[in-house]
């Protein structure tokens, strides 16, 4: 088995995004309901790990909350001050689709701290790889505002902290959340030492973000690769995108660490996505990234939990990823997986293949 770290803190489950359902706020004709980003998907994943016995095989990762110095490597001072003040007041909105209630700021610092500690432990060789079950998520948070249920950029904060400590220089980030990782893109847009790759539903959220033409700027030109997949992309399209674009990009870049923004909202049961993946596909994607990490960076790989809003199905997808990361013999069956795999258009479709082929020339701009 691998020494797979598992970072979790119950305080993260206490984050409250308010009664907004799938919207940014209730009111008018919108009946209040728990926010789509609520504790249940993450808590139920941890519960499944406990019931299966896999949790006992993982290495607990302890972490302090991220400090102000850590936050300011990515976020602006004004934003941090405003977020902290609104949190103390008991309610607020960090920007766009990022409402919150009491204690949101200290809990978000806890979430970012879990990511910092997981990267630190893997880079120091204390773990082979790691999984960070943090909340609130982070990949939409920009330097000066929150977005899409995200308050702080967990992954950018963690990478910049590791770089500042001299633990790593070159990092590759793969974001397979169904929504574009705009915050991570922004954090490293002019930086050739961090390769950012996002596979996402084309122009879903944020609108007008994640286009192919957004390739980085200055020294970072060519080191931001967006793979905007058409609605309904399934198992065949995701595996082909990984084989034809993501893995060759990693090989060309030669990272010292791979970080995955591990969202499950491309899962077939998700209310905020329209892709068709099952738990096995997430396991296969993980296998491929692990093989790349073994070949390129001594297996150093960290998964940071992002989106995924199906309370029933996310736990099975996440469990399959952790089964794969840890190389455990424990298996939890996905009773819906075989049916999902048999849905129509699960094989790579001609229009999807043409899109992937059109993106291949972009790999030429990635260098070690």
PyMOL commands that set and color helices and strands:
alter all, ss='L'
color gray80, all
select helices_A, chain A and resi 10-14+40-52+54-57+68-71+77-89+104-123+154-164+182-187+218-220+235-253+279-297+314-326+337-341+350-365
alter helices_A, ss='H'
color red, helices_A
select strands_A, chain A and resi 4-7+59-61+91-93+95-96+99-101+129-132+146-147+171-175+194-201+224-229+257-262+301-305
alter strands_A, ss='S'
color yellow, strands_A
deselect
rebuild
show_as cartoon
